[in-house]
Structure formats: C-alpha cells, structure tokens
Amino acid sequence: MLIPLIGMAQKNVINVTRVFPKMDKGSEFEKALTAHAKKFHKGDWAWRVYEILSGPDAGGYHITEGPCSWEALDSRGDLGVEHTTDWNKEVAIYLTDRGSSSYFDYNDSLSTVVLTDWANKILINHMYPKPGMIGNVMELAGKLKKVWVEGAESVAVYQANSSGAPQVMTATRLKNGLKELAAGYRKPLAERYNVAYGDGSWAGYLQDYAKCVESRWSEIISYRADLSSK
C-alpha cells in the first residue's frame, strides 16, 4: 500500500514558464525578474532562468521551477496577494502578451543524466507525436538511449503532462558547451546508431519516426545565473 504514496512523492515534475519581454524593456525586465525570483521563489520553488538563443522562441526566457512532486504541487496553495501583486506590477508590465506554462514529467528510465545534473547550455528537441503514437515515440527515445550512453551524451527525457498537445522533450545538456554541436566532436548519430543496432538500422529508425512523429523543432537555451534564484 505504500508504493503509490512513494510514487506520488517523487520529485520528478518541472514547471516551465516562457515569457517574452518587450523589445525596448529587456534590462528593466531582467532587473524585475531577478528581484521577484529571489524574493518569492526559493527552496523547492526556486527558479533556474535561461535565455532562449535560437528557434521560434528566440529572444524569450525559459524559467524552470522544481523539481517537485505532484503531491507538493497539490498542497502548495495560493501563492498569495503579495506575490501576485509583485509579478503583475513589477514584472508583467515589461512583457508582451505572448507566453506559456507547462508541466513535464522527467523519465528516469529513458534519460542518461539525473534530473538535477544541470548544464549551462542545453539543446532541446520538442517532438509532437501523431494521435495514438505517444508510446511509440517513447520507444524510439528508448532505442536512442543506448546510443547516447555510448556517445557520453547527457540527455534528460520528459513528457508533457496536461499541458497542451502531447509532447516528448529531450534536453541534451551540453556539459562541454556549444562545441559539442560541432561536426567531428562526436561521430554522426546515424553512424553510431548503425553500430549499436546493425547496418541499415538507422534507415528503419527514420521510417518509424516518420510514422509516429507529427512535427518537431529544436532550440538552444543558455543558463542565466544572474537572473536565477538557485
């Protein structure tokens, strides 16, 4: 009977909020965000703030809160008038109407790095399965794990939970920085996959991927310690 309670208490949930400051208010926004995070977001609710460097959300800010458990989120309660007033009057005044908030469950069995082993530069791949194909996409990620391990890649795998369209997100934590993206730093993924699973196996992976994935996109984010509260 204790097993479900233990599962509920696992700190494997992160909340990702994305905000986009007005073009001429970047410095004011950063100052206000820093003050807000350090005053109201500490401990389990501390913020790691990243600048989005590429992709369709470039210019925005990626705020990660957690990890925590669903149980903790359930008992968190209202953040209070002081918190909400500070956000609305001190931070939100510098933002555009664009933004989002999502919950993601970290998948330990598919990842090659523990949830809290962060990096300053991260390559994120967002994959959106076709209807009924979420399990298949998770299986594809499972096949890649062997290749990631052999290539010494630090990859965290997440699944969106009750946050818009079904999504599988892989976050490759670039421990050695952006140079990990350079040609020649590692052998090509296709080559490594064929070594792991046999000649021609990469072509089969791509066929399965095309059957299961509706769309995908990627981006690079960079940690801003100066804006964060942990």
Biotite code that builds the C-alpha atoms (Angstrom):
import biotite.structure as struc

atoms = struc.array([
    struc.Atom([0.000, 0.000, 0.000], chain_id="A", res_id=1, res_name="MET", atom_name="CA", element="C"),
    struc.Atom([2.974, 2.306, 0.445], chain_id="A", res_id=2, res_name="LEU", atom_name="CA", element="C"),
    struc.Atom([4.113, 2.063, -3.176], chain_id="A", res_id=3, res_name="ILE", atom_name="CA", element="C"),
    struc.Atom([1.545, 4.522, -4.631], chain_id="A", res_id=4, res_name="PRO", atom_name="CA", element="C"),
    struc.Atom([2.359, 7.037, -1.886], chain_id="A", res_id=5, res_name="LEU", atom_name="CA", element="C"),
    struc.Atom([6.055, 6.794, -2.611], chain_id="A", res_id=6, res_name="ILE", atom_name="CA", element="C"),
    struc.Atom([5.385, 7.335, -6.306], chain_id="A", res_id=7, res_name="GLY", atom_name="CA", element="C"),
    struc.Atom([3.263, 10.401, -5.593], chain_id="A", res_id=8, res_name="MET", atom_name="CA", element="C"),
    struc.Atom([6.098, 11.956, -3.573], chain_id="A", res_id=9, res_name="ALA", atom_name="CA", element="C"),
    struc.Atom([8.772, 11.587, -6.248], chain_id="A", res_id=10, res_name="GLN", atom_name="CA", element="C"),
    struc.Atom([10.320, 14.897, -7.235], chain_id="A", res_id=11, res_name="LYS", atom_name="CA", element="C"),
    struc.Atom([10.195, 14.348, -10.973], chain_id="A", res_id=12, res_name="ASN", atom_name="CA", element="C"),
    struc.Atom([7.975, 17.248, -12.092], chain_id="A", res_id=13, res_name="VAL", atom_name="CA", element="C"),
    struc.Atom([9.182, 20.544, -13.500], chain_id="A", res_id=14, res_name="ILE", atom_name="CA", element="C"),
    struc.Atom([7.150, 23.574, -14.431], chain_id="A", res_id=15, res_name="ASN", atom_name="CA", element="C"),
    struc.Atom([8.388, 25.512, -17.450], chain_id="A", res_id=16, res_name="VAL", atom_name="CA", element="C"),
    struc.Atom([7.209, 29.075, -17.957], chain_id="A", res_id=17, res_name="THR", atom_name="CA", element="C"),
    struc.Atom([8.150, 31.081, -21.020], chain_id="A", res_id=18, res_name="ARG", atom_name="CA", element="C"),
    struc.Atom([7.920, 34.847, -21.160], chain_id="A", res_id=19, res_name="VAL", atom_name="CA", element="C"),
    struc.Atom([8.827, 37.415, -23.790], chain_id="A", res_id=20, res_name="PHE", atom_name="CA", element="C"),
    struc.Atom([9.830, 40.958, -22.801], chain_id="A", res_id=21, res_name="PRO", atom_name="CA", element="C"),
    struc.Atom([9.011, 43.985, -24.883], chain_id="A", res_id=22, res_name="LYS", atom_name="CA", element="C"),
    struc.Atom([11.783, 44.849, -27.330], chain_id="A", res_id=23, res_name="MET", atom_name="CA", element="C"),
    struc.Atom([12.808, 48.042, -25.534], chain_id="A", res_id=24, res_name="ASP", atom_name="CA", element="C"),
    struc.Atom([12.347, 46.786, -21.973], chain_id="A", res_id=25, res_name="LYS", atom_name="CA", element="C"),
    struc.Atom([14.880, 43.966, -21.731], chain_id="A", res_id=26, res_name="GLY", atom_name="CA", element="C"),
    struc.Atom([17.073, 45.435, -18.994], chain_id="A", res_id=27, res_name="SER", atom_name="CA", element="C"),
    struc.Atom([14.114, 46.574, -16.904], chain_id="A", res_id=28, res_name="GLU", atom_name="CA", element="C"),
    struc.Atom([12.531, 43.137, -17.215], chain_id="A", res_id=29, res_name="PHE", atom_name="CA", element="C"),
    struc.Atom([15.693, 41.312, -16.164], chain_id="A", res_id=30, res_name="GLU", atom_name="CA", element="C"),
    struc.Atom([16.117, 43.511, -13.088], chain_id="A", res_id=31, res_name="LYS", atom_name="CA", element="C"),
    struc.Atom([12.486, 43.000, -12.035], chain_id="A", res_id=32, res_name="ALA", atom_name="CA", element="C"),
    struc.Atom([12.560, 39.247, -12.717], chain_id="A", res_id=33, res_name="LEU", atom_name="CA", element="C"),
    struc.Atom([15.695, 38.792, -10.619], chain_id="A", res_id=34, res_name="THR", atom_name="CA", element="C"),
    struc.Atom([14.206, 40.632, -7.662], chain_id="A", res_id=35, res_name="ALA", atom_name="CA", element="C"),
    struc.Atom([10.944, 38.662, -7.904], chain_id="A", res_id=36, res_name="HIS", atom_name="CA", element="C"),
    struc.Atom([12.653, 35.269, -8.149], chain_id="A", res_id=37, res_name="ALA", atom_name="CA", element="C"),
    struc.Atom([14.940, 35.885, -5.173], chain_id="A", res_id=38, res_name="LYS", atom_name="CA", element="C"),
    struc.Atom([12.085, 37.151, -3.017], chain_id="A", res_id=39, res_name="LYS", atom_name="CA", element="C"),
    struc.Atom([9.348, 34.649, -3.815], chain_id="A", res_id=40, res_name="PHE", atom_name="CA", element="C"),
    struc.Atom([10.918, 31.549, -5.399], chain_id="A", res_id=41, res_name="HIS", atom_name="CA", element="C"),
    struc.Atom([13.198, 29.662, -3.037], chain_id="A", res_id=42, res_name="LYS", atom_name="CA", element="C"),
    struc.Atom([13.785, 26.063, -1.978], chain_id="A", res_id=43, res_name="GLY", atom_name="CA", element="C"),
    struc.Atom([11.674, 23.596, -3.964], chain_id="A", res_id=44, res_name="ASP", atom_name="CA", element="C"),
    struc.Atom([10.180, 26.560, -5.834], chain_id="A", res_id=45, res_name="TRP", atom_name="CA", element="C"),
    struc.Atom([13.471, 28.174, -6.817], chain_id="A", res_id=46, res_name="ALA", atom_name="CA", element="C"),
    struc.Atom([13.899, 29.306, -10.422], chain_id="A", res_id=47, res_name="TRP", atom_name="CA", element="C"),
    struc.Atom([16.535, 28.478, -12.983], chain_id="A", res_id=48, res_name="ARG", atom_name="CA", element="C"),
    struc.Atom([16.265, 31.088, -15.723], chain_id="A", res_id=49, res_name="VAL", atom_name="CA", element="C"),
    struc.Atom([17.538, 30.510, -19.252], chain_id="A", res_id=50, res_name="TYR", atom_name="CA", element="C"),
    struc.Atom([17.790, 32.784, -22.247], chain_id="A", res_id=51, res_name="GLU", atom_name="CA", element="C"),
    struc.Atom([16.434, 31.217, -25.447], chain_id="A", res_id=52, res_name="ILE", atom_name="CA", element="C"),
    struc.Atom([19.119, 31.643, -28.097], chain_id="A", res_id=53, res_name="LEU", atom_name="CA", element="C"),
    struc.Atom([17.618, 30.002, -31.176], chain_id="A", res_id=54, res_name="SER", atom_name="CA", element="C"),
    struc.Atom([14.437, 28.581, -32.676], chain_id="A", res_id=55, res_name="GLY", atom_name="CA", element="C"),
    struc.Atom([10.964, 30.132, -32.889], chain_id="A", res_id=56, res_name="PRO", atom_name="CA", element="C"),
    struc.Atom([11.091, 31.324, -29.258], chain_id="A", res_id=57, res_name="ASP", atom_name="CA", element="C"),
    struc.Atom([14.480, 33.061, -29.565], chain_id="A", res_id=58, res_name="ALA", atom_name="CA", element="C"),
    struc.Atom([14.560, 36.238, -27.508], chain_id="A", res_id=59, res_name="GLY", atom_name="CA", element="C"),
    struc.Atom([12.345, 34.767, -24.816], chain_id="A", res_id=60, res_name="GLY", atom_name="CA", element="C"),
    struc.Atom([13.166, 33.457, -21.355], chain_id="A", res_id=61, res_name="TYR", atom_name="CA", element="C"),
    struc.Atom([12.737, 29.867, -20.191], chain_id="A", res_id=62, res_name="HIS", atom_name="CA", element="C"),
    struc.Atom([12.008, 29.629, -16.449], chain_id="A", res_id=63, res_name="ILE", atom_name="CA", element="C"),
    struc.Atom([12.276, 26.204, -14.818], chain_id="A", res_id=64, res_name="THR", atom_name="CA", element="C"),
    struc.Atom([10.719, 25.680, -11.383], chain_id="A", res_id=65, res_name="GLU", atom_name="CA", element="C"),
    struc.Atom([11.301, 22.478, -9.467], chain_id="A", res_id=66, res_name="GLY", atom_name="CA", element="C"),
    struc.Atom([11.773, 19.592, -9.460], chain_id="A", res_id=67, res_name="PRO", atom_name="CA", element="C"),
    struc.Atom([8.932, 18.810, -7.136], chain_id="A", res_id=68, res_name="CYS", atom_name="CA", element="C"),
    struc.Atom([6.223, 16.197, -6.749], chain_id="A", res_id=69, res_name="SER", atom_name="CA", element="C"),
    struc.Atom([2.596, 16.369, -7.826], chain_id="A", res_id=70, res_name="TRP", atom_name="CA", element="C"),
    struc.Atom([1.735, 15.924, -4.160], chain_id="A", res_id=71, res_name="GLU", atom_name="CA", element="C"),
    struc.Atom([3.701, 19.052, -3.276], chain_id="A", res_id=72, res_name="ALA", atom_name="CA", element="C"),
    struc.Atom([2.026, 20.988, -6.072], chain_id="A", res_id=73, res_name="LEU", atom_name="CA", element="C"),
    struc.Atom([-1.367, 19.873, -4.783], chain_id="A", res_id=74, res_name="ASP", atom_name="CA", element="C"),
    struc.Atom([-0.648, 21.267, -1.324], chain_id="A", res_id=75, res_name="SER", atom_name="CA", element="C"),
    struc.Atom([1.158, 24.421, -2.431], chain_id="A", res_id=76, res_name="ARG", atom_name="CA", element="C"),
    struc.Atom([-1.952, 26.539, -2.298], chain_id="A", res_id=77, res_name="GLY", atom_name="CA", element="C"),
    struc.Atom([-2.343, 30.135, -3.342], chain_id="A", res_id=78, res_name="ASP", atom_name="CA", element="C"),
    struc.Atom([0.933, 31.995, -3.827], chain_id="A", res_id=79, res_name="LEU", atom_name="CA", element="C"),
    struc.Atom([-0.521, 34.978, -2.025], chain_id="A", res_id=80, res_name="GLY", atom_name="CA", element="C"),
    struc.Atom([-1.540, 38.526, -2.810], chain_id="A", res_id=81, res_name="VAL", atom_name="CA", element="C"),
    struc.Atom([1.948, 39.926, -2.277], chain_id="A", res_id=82, res_name="GLU", atom_name="CA", element="C"),
    struc.Atom([3.434, 37.507, -4.825], chain_id="A", res_id=83, res_name="HIS", atom_name="CA", element="C"),
    struc.Atom([0.752, 38.116, -7.441], chain_id="A", res_id=84, res_name="THR", atom_name="CA", element="C"),
    struc.Atom([0.851, 41.884, -6.982], chain_id="A", res_id=85, res_name="THR", atom_name="CA", element="C"),
    struc.Atom([4.635, 41.931, -7.324], chain_id="A", res_id=86, res_name="ASP", atom_name="CA", element="C"),
    struc.Atom([4.505, 39.886, -10.526], chain_id="A", res_id=87, res_name="TRP", atom_name="CA", element="C"),
    struc.Atom([1.751, 41.965, -12.101], chain_id="A", res_id=88, res_name="ASN", atom_name="CA", element="C"),
    struc.Atom([3.065, 45.392, -11.127], chain_id="A", res_id=89, res_name="LYS", atom_name="CA", element="C"),
    struc.Atom([6.826, 44.847, -11.200], chain_id="A", res_id=90, res_name="GLU", atom_name="CA", element="C"),
    struc.Atom([7.463, 42.173, -13.845], chain_id="A", res_id=91, res_name="VAL", atom_name="CA", element="C"),
    struc.Atom([4.480, 41.683, -16.163], chain_id="A", res_id=92, res_name="ALA", atom_name="CA", element="C"),
    struc.Atom([4.438, 45.361, -17.143], chain_id="A", res_id=93, res_name="ILE", atom_name="CA", element="C"),
    struc.Atom([7.555, 44.678, -19.224], chain_id="A", res_id=94, res_name="TYR", atom_name="CA", element="C"),
    struc.Atom([6.157, 41.603, -21.007], chain_id="A", res_id=95, res_name="LEU", atom_name="CA", element="C"),
    struc.Atom([4.333, 41.055, -24.275], chain_id="A", res_id=96, res_name="THR", atom_name="CA", element="C"),
    struc.Atom([1.082, 39.062, -24.352], chain_id="A", res_id=97, res_name="ASP", atom_name="CA", element="C"),
    struc.Atom([2.977, 36.013, -25.595], chain_id="A", res_id=98, res_name="ARG", atom_name="CA", element="C"),
    struc.Atom([3.821, 33.308, -23.065], chain_id="A", res_id=99, res_name="GLY", atom_name="CA", element="C"),
    struc.Atom([3.192, 29.754, -21.886], chain_id="A", res_id=100, res_name="SER", atom_name="CA", element="C"),
    struc.Atom([3.311, 27.489, -18.848], chain_id="A", res_id=101, res_name="SER", atom_name="CA", element="C"),
    struc.Atom([3.710, 23.700, -18.976], chain_id="A", res_id=102, res_name="SER", atom_name="CA", element="C"),
    struc.Atom([4.318, 20.737, -16.681], chain_id="A", res_id=103, res_name="TYR", atom_name="CA", element="C"),
    struc.Atom([6.739, 17.983, -17.641], chain_id="A", res_id=104, res_name="PHE", atom_name="CA", element="C"),
    struc.Atom([7.381, 14.586, -16.045], chain_id="A", res_id=105, res_name="ASP", atom_name="CA", element="C"),
    struc.Atom([11.031, 13.532, -16.083], chain_id="A", res_id=106, res_name="TYR", atom_name="CA", element="C"),
    struc.Atom([11.565, 9.946, -17.294], chain_id="A", res_id=107, res_name="ASN", atom_name="CA", element="C"),
    struc.Atom([14.467, 8.386, -15.424], chain_id="A", res_id=108, res_name="ASP", atom_name="CA", element="C"),
    struc.Atom([14.453, 5.096, -17.352], chain_id="A", res_id=109, res_name="SER", atom_name="CA", element="C"),
    struc.Atom([14.950, 6.839, -20.710], chain_id="A", res_id=110, res_name="LEU", atom_name="CA", element="C"),
    struc.Atom([17.410, 9.507, -19.548], chain_id="A", res_id=111, res_name="SER", atom_name="CA", element="C"),
    struc.Atom([21.194, 9.299, -19.322], chain_id="A", res_id=112, res_name="THR", atom_name="CA", element="C"),
    struc.Atom([21.538, 12.054, -16.716], chain_id="A", res_id=113, res_name="VAL", atom_name="CA", element="C"),
    struc.Atom([19.824, 12.635, -13.392], chain_id="A", res_id=114, res_name="VAL", atom_name="CA", element="C"),
    struc.Atom([17.209, 15.359, -13.294], chain_id="A", res_id=115, res_name="LEU", atom_name="CA", element="C"),
    struc.Atom([19.202, 17.819, -11.184], chain_id="A", res_id=116, res_name="THR", atom_name="CA", element="C"),
    struc.Atom([22.531, 17.430, -13.011], chain_id="A", res_id=117, res_name="ASP", atom_name="CA", element="C"),
    struc.Atom([22.156, 20.704, -14.928], chain_id="A", res_id=118, res_name="TRP", atom_name="CA", element="C"),
    struc.Atom([24.315, 22.364, -17.583], chain_id="A", res_id=119, res_name="ALA", atom_name="CA", element="C"),
    struc.Atom([24.756, 25.959, -18.694], chain_id="A", res_id=120, res_name="ASN", atom_name="CA", element="C"),
    struc.Atom([23.973, 25.217, -22.349], chain_id="A", res_id=121, res_name="LYS", atom_name="CA", element="C"),
    struc.Atom([21.134, 22.899, -23.374], chain_id="A", res_id=122, res_name="ILE", atom_name="CA", element="C"),
    struc.Atom([19.882, 21.666, -26.736], chain_id="A", res_id=123, res_name="LEU", atom_name="CA", element="C"),
    struc.Atom([16.147, 20.946, -26.562], chain_id="A", res_id=124, res_name="ILE", atom_name="CA", element="C"),
    struc.Atom([14.222, 18.858, -29.080], chain_id="A", res_id=125, res_name="ASN", atom_name="CA", element="C"),
    struc.Atom([10.421, 19.102, -28.982], chain_id="A", res_id=126, res_name="HIS", atom_name="CA", element="C"),
    struc.Atom([8.629, 16.151, -30.582], chain_id="A", res_id=127, res_name="MET", atom_name="CA", element="C"),
    struc.Atom([4.872, 16.027, -31.115], chain_id="A", res_id=128, res_name="TYR", atom_name="CA", element="C"),
    struc.Atom([3.516, 12.502, -31.702], chain_id="A", res_id=129, res_name="PRO", atom_name="CA", element="C"),
    struc.Atom([0.738, 11.716, -34.114], chain_id="A", res_id=130, res_name="LYS", atom_name="CA", element="C"),
    struc.Atom([-2.560, 10.753, -32.413], chain_id="A", res_id=131, res_name="PRO", atom_name="CA", element="C"),
    struc.Atom([-2.196, 7.450, -30.592], chain_id="A", res_id=132, res_name="GLY", atom_name="CA", element="C"),
    struc.Atom([1.571, 7.329, -31.102], chain_id="A", res_id=133, res_name="MET", atom_name="CA", element="C"),
    struc.Atom([2.936, 8.694, -27.807], chain_id="A", res_id=134, res_name="ILE", atom_name="CA", element="C"),
    struc.Atom([4.014, 5.221, -26.676], chain_id="A", res_id=135, res_name="GLY", atom_name="CA", element="C"),
    struc.Atom([5.808, 4.625, -29.965], chain_id="A", res_id=136, res_name="ASN", atom_name="CA", element="C"),
    struc.Atom([7.733, 7.876, -29.633], chain_id="A", res_id=137, res_name="VAL", atom_name="CA", element="C"),
    struc.Atom([8.805, 6.916, -26.125], chain_id="A", res_id=138, res_name="MET", atom_name="CA", element="C"),
    struc.Atom([10.019, 3.589, -27.509], chain_id="A", res_id=139, res_name="GLU", atom_name="CA", element="C"),
    struc.Atom([12.091, 5.430, -30.118], chain_id="A", res_id=140, res_name="LEU", atom_name="CA", element="C"),
    struc.Atom([13.654, 7.502, -27.349], chain_id="A", res_id=141, res_name="ALA", atom_name="CA", element="C"),
    struc.Atom([14.414, 4.270, -25.529], chain_id="A", res_id=142, res_name="GLY", atom_name="CA", element="C"),
    struc.Atom([16.352, 2.990, -28.554], chain_id="A", res_id=143, res_name="LYS", atom_name="CA", element="C"),
    struc.Atom([18.371, 6.194, -28.681], chain_id="A", res_id=144, res_name="LEU", atom_name="CA", element="C"),
    struc.Atom([19.398, 5.853, -25.033], chain_id="A", res_id=145, res_name="LYS", atom_name="CA", element="C"),
    struc.Atom([21.942, 3.152, -25.897], chain_id="A", res_id=146, res_name="LYS", atom_name="CA", element="C"),
    struc.Atom([23.477, 5.453, -28.497], chain_id="A", res_id=147, res_name="VAL", atom_name="CA", element="C"),
    struc.Atom([23.501, 8.415, -26.106], chain_id="A", res_id=148, res_name="TRP", atom_name="CA", element="C"),
    struc.Atom([25.272, 6.357, -23.443], chain_id="A", res_id=149, res_name="VAL", atom_name="CA", element="C"),
    struc.Atom([27.951, 5.161, -25.845], chain_id="A", res_id=150, res_name="GLU", atom_name="CA", element="C"),
    struc.Atom([28.448, 8.736, -27.038], chain_id="A", res_id=151, res_name="GLY", atom_name="CA", element="C"),
    struc.Atom([28.680, 10.076, -23.466], chain_id="A", res_id=152, res_name="ALA", atom_name="CA", element="C"),
    struc.Atom([25.706, 12.394, -24.068], chain_id="A", res_id=153, res_name="GLU", atom_name="CA", element="C"),
    struc.Atom([23.838, 13.784, -21.074], chain_id="A", res_id=154, res_name="SER", atom_name="CA", element="C"),
    struc.Atom([20.196, 13.626, -22.156], chain_id="A", res_id=155, res_name="VAL", atom_name="CA", element="C"),
    struc.Atom([17.123, 14.175, -19.975], chain_id="A", res_id=156, res_name="ALA", atom_name="CA", element="C"),
    struc.Atom([13.812, 12.908, -21.391], chain_id="A", res_id=157, res_name="VAL", atom_name="CA", element="C"),
    struc.Atom([10.500, 14.483, -20.413], chain_id="A", res_id=158, res_name="TYR", atom_name="CA", element="C"),
    struc.Atom([6.846, 14.002, -21.288], chain_id="A", res_id=159, res_name="GLN", atom_name="CA", element="C"),
    struc.Atom([4.362, 16.865, -21.146], chain_id="A", res_id=160, res_name="ALA", atom_name="CA", element="C"),
    struc.Atom([1.610, 16.336, -18.599], chain_id="A", res_id=161, res_name="ASN", atom_name="CA", element="C"),
    struc.Atom([-1.761, 18.058, -19.015], chain_id="A", res_id=162, res_name="SER", atom_name="CA", element="C"),
    struc.Atom([-0.068, 20.897, -20.892], chain_id="A", res_id=163, res_name="SER", atom_name="CA", element="C"),
    struc.Atom([-1.319, 21.254, -24.427], chain_id="A", res_id=164, res_name="GLY", atom_name="CA", element="C"),
    struc.Atom([-0.585, 18.811, -27.215], chain_id="A", res_id=165, res_name="ALA", atom_name="CA", element="C"),
    struc.Atom([1.150, 15.532, -26.258], chain_id="A", res_id=166, res_name="PRO", atom_name="CA", element="C"),
    struc.Atom([4.880, 16.152, -26.353], chain_id="A", res_id=167, res_name="GLN", atom_name="CA", element="C"),
    struc.Atom([8.127, 14.300, -25.736], chain_id="A", res_id=168, res_name="VAL", atom_name="CA", element="C"),
    struc.Atom([11.026, 16.613, -24.976], chain_id="A", res_id=169, res_name="MET", atom_name="CA", element="C"),
    struc.Atom([14.691, 15.657, -24.922], chain_id="A", res_id=170, res_name="THR", atom_name="CA", element="C"),
    struc.Atom([17.146, 18.050, -23.296], chain_id="A", res_id=171, res_name="ALA", atom_name="CA", element="C"),
    struc.Atom([20.759, 17.380, -24.228], chain_id="A", res_id=172, res_name="THR", atom_name="CA", element="C"),
    struc.Atom([22.846, 19.026, -21.535], chain_id="A", res_id=173, res_name="ARG", atom_name="CA", element="C"),
    struc.Atom([25.984, 20.256, -23.231], chain_id="A", res_id=174, res_name="LEU", atom_name="CA", element="C"),
    struc.Atom([28.428, 19.774, -20.365], chain_id="A", res_id=175, res_name="LYS", atom_name="CA", element="C"),
    struc.Atom([31.342, 20.969, -22.513], chain_id="A", res_id=176, res_name="ASN", atom_name="CA", element="C"),
    struc.Atom([29.437, 23.824, -24.083], chain_id="A", res_id=177, res_name="GLY", atom_name="CA", element="C"),
    struc.Atom([28.326, 24.525, -27.627], chain_id="A", res_id=178, res_name="LEU", atom_name="CA", element="C"),
    struc.Atom([31.445, 22.898, -29.060], chain_id="A", res_id=179, res_name="LYS", atom_name="CA", element="C"),
    struc.Atom([29.623, 19.591, -28.581], chain_id="A", res_id=180, res_name="GLU", atom_name="CA", element="C"),
    struc.Atom([27.482, 20.591, -31.579], chain_id="A", res_id=181, res_name="LEU", atom_name="CA", element="C"),
    struc.Atom([30.489, 20.938, -33.900], chain_id="A", res_id=182, res_name="ALA", atom_name="CA", element="C"),
    struc.Atom([30.991, 18.430, -36.694], chain_id="A", res_id=183, res_name="ALA", atom_name="CA", element="C"),
    struc.Atom([33.627, 15.954, -35.595], chain_id="A", res_id=184, res_name="GLY", atom_name="CA", element="C"),
    struc.Atom([33.084, 16.329, -31.849], chain_id="A", res_id=185, res_name="TYR", atom_name="CA", element="C"),
    struc.Atom([31.189, 13.031, -31.949], chain_id="A", res_id=186, res_name="ARG", atom_name="CA", element="C"),
    struc.Atom([30.608, 10.544, -34.714], chain_id="A", res_id=187, res_name="LYS", atom_name="CA", element="C"),
    struc.Atom([27.321, 11.213, -36.558], chain_id="A", res_id=188, res_name="PRO", atom_name="CA", element="C"),
    struc.Atom([24.229, 9.881, -34.803], chain_id="A", res_id=189, res_name="LEU", atom_name="CA", element="C"),
    struc.Atom([23.295, 7.698, -37.779], chain_id="A", res_id=190, res_name="ALA", atom_name="CA", element="C"),
    struc.Atom([26.717, 6.050, -37.773], chain_id="A", res_id=191, res_name="GLU", atom_name="CA", element="C"),
    struc.Atom([26.584, 5.372, -34.051], chain_id="A", res_id=192, res_name="ARG", atom_name="CA", element="C"),
    struc.Atom([23.038, 4.008, -34.307], chain_id="A", res_id=193, res_name="TYR", atom_name="CA", element="C"),
    struc.Atom([24.091, 1.551, -37.034], chain_id="A", res_id=194, res_name="ASN", atom_name="CA", element="C"),
    struc.Atom([26.976, 0.375, -34.871], chain_id="A", res_id=195, res_name="VAL", atom_name="CA", element="C"),
    struc.Atom([24.628, -0.174, -31.925], chain_id="A", res_id=196, res_name="ALA", atom_name="CA", element="C"),
    struc.Atom([21.830, -1.942, -33.814], chain_id="A", res_id=197, res_name="TYR", atom_name="CA", element="C"),
    struc.Atom([23.328, -3.206, -37.048], chain_id="A", res_id=198, res_name="GLY", atom_name="CA", element="C"),
    struc.Atom([23.882, -1.950, -40.588], chain_id="A", res_id=199, res_name="ASP", atom_name="CA", element="C"),
    struc.Atom([20.845, -0.235, -42.064], chain_id="A", res_id=200, res_name="GLY", atom_name="CA", element="C"),
    struc.Atom([19.095, 0.121, -38.720], chain_id="A", res_id=201, res_name="SER", atom_name="CA", element="C"),
    struc.Atom([19.124, 3.931, -38.889], chain_id="A", res_id=202, res_name="TRP", atom_name="CA", element="C"),
    struc.Atom([17.016, 3.856, -42.045], chain_id="A", res_id=203, res_name="ALA", atom_name="CA", element="C"),
    struc.Atom([14.473, 1.729, -40.178], chain_id="A", res_id=204, res_name="GLY", atom_name="CA", element="C"),
    struc.Atom([14.517, 4.180, -37.262], chain_id="A", res_id=205, res_name="TYR", atom_name="CA", element="C"),
    struc.Atom([13.760, 7.082, -39.607], chain_id="A", res_id=206, res_name="LEU", atom_name="CA", element="C"),
    struc.Atom([10.852, 5.179, -41.146], chain_id="A", res_id=207, res_name="GLN", atom_name="CA", element="C"),
    struc.Atom([9.381, 4.532, -37.698], chain_id="A", res_id=208, res_name="ASP", atom_name="CA", element="C"),
    struc.Atom([9.989, 8.161, -36.755], chain_id="A", res_id=209, res_name="TYR", atom_name="CA", element="C"),
    struc.Atom([8.076, 9.387, -39.807], chain_id="A", res_id=210, res_name="ALA", atom_name="CA", element="C"),
    struc.Atom([5.151, 7.134, -38.904], chain_id="A", res_id=211, res_name="LYS", atom_name="CA", element="C"),
    struc.Atom([4.992, 8.289, -35.272], chain_id="A", res_id=212, res_name="CYS", atom_name="CA", element="C"),
    struc.Atom([6.001, 11.968, -35.145], chain_id="A", res_id=213, res_name="VAL", atom_name="CA", element="C"),
    struc.Atom([3.746, 14.740, -36.450], chain_id="A", res_id=214, res_name="GLU", atom_name="CA", element="C"),
    struc.Atom([6.323, 17.533, -36.091], chain_id="A", res_id=215, res_name="SER", atom_name="CA", element="C"),
    struc.Atom([9.468, 18.536, -34.252], chain_id="A", res_id=216, res_name="ARG", atom_name="CA", element="C"),
    struc.Atom([11.646, 21.566, -33.622], chain_id="A", res_id=217, res_name="TRP", atom_name="CA", element="C"),
    struc.Atom([14.789, 22.361, -31.683], chain_id="A", res_id=218, res_name="SER", atom_name="CA", element="C"),
    struc.Atom([16.430, 25.235, -29.864], chain_id="A", res_id=219, res_name="GLU", atom_name="CA", element="C"),
    struc.Atom([19.401, 26.189, -27.693], chain_id="A", res_id=220, res_name="ILE", atom_name="CA", element="C"),
    struc.Atom([18.961, 27.758, -24.278], chain_id="A", res_id=221, res_name="ILE", atom_name="CA", element="C"),
    struc.Atom([21.648, 29.298, -22.045], chain_id="A", res_id=222, res_name="SER", atom_name="CA", element="C"),
    struc.Atom([21.558, 29.483, -18.241], chain_id="A", res_id=223, res_name="TYR", atom_name="CA", element="C"),
    struc.Atom([21.477, 32.938, -16.667], chain_id="A", res_id=224, res_name="ARG", atom_name="CA", element="C"),
    struc.Atom([22.762, 32.547, -13.133], chain_id="A", res_id=225, res_name="ALA", atom_name="CA", element="C"),
    struc.Atom([22.408, 36.278, -12.590], chain_id="A", res_id=226, res_name="ASP", atom_name="CA", element="C"),
    struc.Atom([18.645, 36.069, -13.072], chain_id="A", res_id=227, res_name="LEU", atom_name="CA", element="C"),
    struc.Atom([18.066, 32.833, -11.154], chain_id="A", res_id=228, res_name="SER", atom_name="CA", element="C"),
    struc.Atom([17.319, 32.085, -7.516], chain_id="A", res_id=229, res_name="SER", atom_name="CA", element="C"),
    struc.Atom([19.345, 28.849, -7.383], chain_id="A", res_id=230, res_name="LYS", atom_name="CA", element="C"),
])
